[in-house]
Amino acid sequence: MVVIGGGQAGLSVGYYLRRTGLNYVILDGQSEPGGAWLHGWDSLQLFSPAQWSSLPGWLFPGKHDRYPARDEVISYLAQYEERYRLPVIRPVKVNAVSRVGAAFEIETTKGIFKAKAVVSATGSWQNPFIPEYPGRDEFEGVQIHSANYRSPAEFEGQTVMIVGAGNSGAQIMAELSLRTKSIWVTLDVPQYLPDDVDGRILFDRASEQYRSLTAGNGSVSKPADLLGHIVMVAPVREARDKDALHSRRPFIRFTRTGVVWPDESESQIDAVIWCTGFKPALEHLRPLGVVNEKGRADVQGNRSIREPRLWLAGYGNWTGFASATLIGVGRTARAISAEIESELKEPAASDAAV
């Protein structure tokens, strides 16, 4: 079988598959370990302590109460892969997955792979979302998504507009506000968590809400609301204490050199950083006909409804509660591995009749 994606979700699935005795490979499009973390900005820091930022089987190294930086996460994922001798092949870009008889054919930059089952764990960083705005294509300044942002050094002395109210928007605004003239645009007033609420407490609260909702007391999508509030990591607290975290409601259109606000006033800007999220990277699954109009796949649990031997991991709550997080993806990976083992080791009907 084949796991597509060698980031935290793919490695977690691999960890559990190695216990099943099934033959499998993990195809990773990156040239080195680290998954999406390779593309995070330089100062990116987890908002969960190390002890709550671990993949299954191995605690994050070092003091458990510290908040690891991006490079530490990349190192951890590389060591994790080596520690469990996971069969990762890289760099391999998967172009398309097709059904051929009873098997899948995975078309890649390194030839065709065949598999009885597939786990798609490509995440979303390859598919950044930028909303449509009037005049956006006419704007002559720089436009990048947070997926391509690295540090404030490249914007020194410029006027930069950051669009988006999530944790990425807040963290990028926080560090840019200290070295550039920054304008923060958010749809609503940003929602901040108390200073003493970190990712660990947030995950606990969301888990409690999830258990309540799945017991029949509401919709299972609502825990994501909690996870969407801004966590007061050190750079964000510092910017807040300097009174630098002001936001404006959205502008109405771009000009060649800036933007126009609802009151028809204009601001000149040099660059825009879109912190507007991502969509699942599922283009490789389109030949299977499983990608719906929302850009997702219809699933029961983690399993495709249209292709029962296709599983999806790590794309968000719709593929397992908190499955896009280091601490949450293990539960999803364990469930997927158990289903795959049951499916592939189950005797065929002809064998059972003998």
Summary of the structure (lengths in Angstrom):
residues: 354
radius of gyration: 21.8
end to end distance: 26.6
largest distance: 80.4
contacts: 1158
relative contact order: 0.17
helix: 32%
strand: 21%
